[in-house]
Amino acid sequence: MIPGLGQAAPTATFSAPTITATVAVHELRPESEWRFEVAIGQKIEVRIMSGTAELFGTELALNHVYTFRGTKSSIYTWHGCRIEVTGSCEEYTAEETPMLQYANTHFALEKLRDEAHQRQGDGPRVMVVGPNNSGKTSLVKLLTAYAIRTGRQPMVINTDPREGLLSIPGTLTATPFASIIDVEQGWGSSPTSTSSPVPVKLPICYYYGLASPEDNTKLVKPILTRLALASTSRLAEDQIIKETGMIIDTPGIISQGKGGYDLISHIVAEFSINTILVLGSERLHIEMQKRFSAHRTSTGESITLVKLDKSGGCVDRDDTFMQQTQEAAIKEYFFGDSRSTLSPHTQQMGFEDVTIYKIREANALSFLPGGMEEEATGLYEKVEPNPGMLHCMLAVMYATTSDSQDTVRDASVMGFVYVSEVDDKKRRFKVLAPMNTRITDRPMIWGSWPEASMSVIG
Ligand SMILES: Nc1ncnc2c1ncn2[C@@H]1O[C@H](COP(=O)(O)OP(=O)(O)OP(=O)(O)O)[C@@H](O)[C@H]1O
């Protein structure tokens, strides 16, 4: 193993020994929210001393010590509570929240699920749209948590490549949620960790490999179609998931302009969306009304549009924060978290042992009439390992090296490797893999998202 690996909090050793952790007790009134931000590399511990409290819809247990690292989040109480906080963070308490609206949305969805149960049909297929940092992911989490608390099993779908859901950024996933969300981990542990107290959830995972869906619409659209097919057939296998339905998170960028609206239409069509929740934008709500008021799903249903307020707690996350979150997700994938340590394997291979496809940024090619160049050259370019790949992630696909590019694109992801060394002279390279599985007979995809990251082995 490479020395220095698996250290979760590299700043810990530098803290001055005389500083003792601060302890504060907050008394929250009913229907208020304690909002907090913990810097990356820092942690706080929170204990609910009395009353009831929840984090994005997931109930917090009394007297359990929860640890939060590098996060922006909030604890809400319907009936009032007292919380003890150890450690320092930026924090304040808010009395005004859109929680009643959000809870009512859950109850409206519950009505649809009960109806679905009675006719043994499909539950609601909900899409959440809104600009960047309008609270889409937090709302999806809350609706997921409330559904689980009601005994449901929602299929949660992430179409935002910027952030992974139980997966690496750059992937698009569908995950059936049967057990509670792990509040300390965001969504929960990644499937590579094994000893999490919360049961592991296994996402159906596809790889897009670019930061924005608008970077290559010709690649993202068929992947979304594939994701819709896979999740619809998973739904059909299981009555509880089927009647609970889907909750879909979307990238903020597609709510911000014309090209994006086409992607919204694509998701609406492919996933047969019948409920759209619009967060925090009057203009977007009007645009959605224009586009979808006369729309009918394949089974003739109309679309219900609901406008919801943005929470005052939503915070912008700057590039540094996003980058650090991304690196933390990658590190966790290979090395586990503070609760379970993983031991990744290093594999050494010759340049000629592997098949690697680099994603073309297709939208940059569209200067040729009718996209001719792209048709002639394909979505991916076959490349040899090269120094440009150093510190990048490669997606190992469930396909064979002789498969066509379209088959590789449509394949689900088997796992990821991290390129830790490239020796141009000896024509050999090294990767870090979560397991010692043979990967040379699988095609791999090299994208630009997640970005190359030194700190994974630093
Ligand atoms: N009520 C709240 N209190 C404190 N923090 C919050 C609250 N709601 C959301 N946040 C935080 O604000 C940030 C943005 O929220 P969120 O990720 O839900 O937005 P988003 O619309 O999904 O963003 P993006 O478009 O970038 O994916 C997150 O760090 C989230 O944890």
The ligand as an SDF file (V2000), in Angstrom:
LIG
                    3D

 31 33  0  0  0  0  0  0  0  0999 V2000
  -32.4770   24.5580    5.0700 N   0  0  0  0  0  0  0  0  0  0  0  0
  -31.1730   24.5060    4.9000 C   0  0  0  0  0  0  0  0  0  0  0  0
  -30.3170   24.8560    5.8880 N   0  0  0  0  0  0  0  0  0  0  0  0
  -28.9890   24.8270    5.7250 C   0  0  0  0  0  0  0  0  0  0  0  0
  -28.3920   24.4480    4.5810 N   0  0  0  0  0  0  0  0  0  0  0  0
  -29.1850   24.0880    3.5540 C   0  0  0  0  0  0  0  0  0  0  0  0
  -30.6030   24.1020    3.6570 C   0  0  0  0  0  0  0  0  0  0  0  0
  -31.1260   23.6940    2.4630 N   0  0  0  0  0  0  0  0  0  0  0  0
  -30.0700   23.4430    1.6650 C   0  0  0  0  0  0  0  0  0  0  0  0
  -28.9140   23.6770    2.3180 N   0  0  0  0  0  0  0  0  0  0  0  0
  -27.5600   23.5450    1.7700 C   0  0  0  0  0  0  0  0  0  0  0  0
  -27.4310   24.4380    0.6820 O   0  0  0  0  0  0  0  0  0  0  0  0
  -26.6310   23.8620   -0.3580 C   0  0  0  0  0  0  0  0  0  0  0  0
  -27.4280   23.8370   -1.6550 C   0  0  0  0  0  0  0  0  0  0  0  0
  -28.5400   22.9970   -1.5050 O   0  0  0  0  0  0  0  0  0  0  0  0
  -28.8520   21.7940   -2.5070 P   0  0  0  0  0  0  0  0  0  0  0  0
  -27.6480   20.9720   -2.7650 O   0  0  0  0  0  0  0  0  0  0  0  0
  -30.0540   21.0960   -1.9760 O   0  0  0  0  0  0  0  0  0  0  0  0
  -29.2140   22.6370   -3.7920 O   0  0  0  0  0  0  0  0  0  0  0  0
  -29.3460   22.1580   -5.2940 P   0  0  0  0  0  0  0  0  0  0  0  0
  -30.4130   22.9930   -5.8960 O   0  0  0  0  0  0  0  0  0  0  0  0
  -29.5250   20.6870   -5.3520 O   0  0  0  0  0  0  0  0  0  0  0  0
  -27.9310   22.5530   -5.8580 O   0  0  0  0  0  0  0  0  0  0  0  0
  -27.2770   22.1680   -7.3000 P   0  0  0  0  0  0  0  0  0  0  0  0
  -28.1150   22.7720   -8.3590 O   0  0  0  0  0  0  0  0  0  0  0  0
  -25.9140   22.7930   -7.2210 O   0  0  0  0  0  0  0  0  0  0  0  0
  -27.2500   20.6710   -7.3360 O   0  0  0  0  0  0  0  0  0  0  0  0
  -26.2570   22.4630    0.1460 C   0  0  0  0  0  0  0  0  0  0  0  0
  -24.9740   22.5100    0.7170 O   0  0  0  0  0  0  0  0  0  0  0  0
  -27.3170   22.1630    1.2010 C   0  0  0  0  0  0  0  0  0  0  0  0
  -26.8680   21.2260    2.1560 O   0  0  0  0  0  0  0  0  0  0  0  0
  1  2  1  0
  2  3  1  0
  2  7  2  0
  3  4  2  0
  4  5  1  0
  5  6  2  0
  6  7  1  0
  6 10  1  0
  7  8  1  0
  8  9  2  0
  9 10  1  0
 10 11  1  0
 11 12  1  0
 11 30  1  0
 12 13  1  0
 13 14  1  0
 13 28  1  0
 14 15  1  0
 15 16  1  0
 16 17  2  0
 16 18  1  0
 16 19  1  0
 19 20  1  0
 20 21  2  0
 20 22  1  0
 20 23  1  0
 23 24  1  0
 24 25  2  0
 24 26  1  0
 24 27  1  0
 28 29  1  0
 28 30  1  0
 30 31  1  0
M  END
$$$$
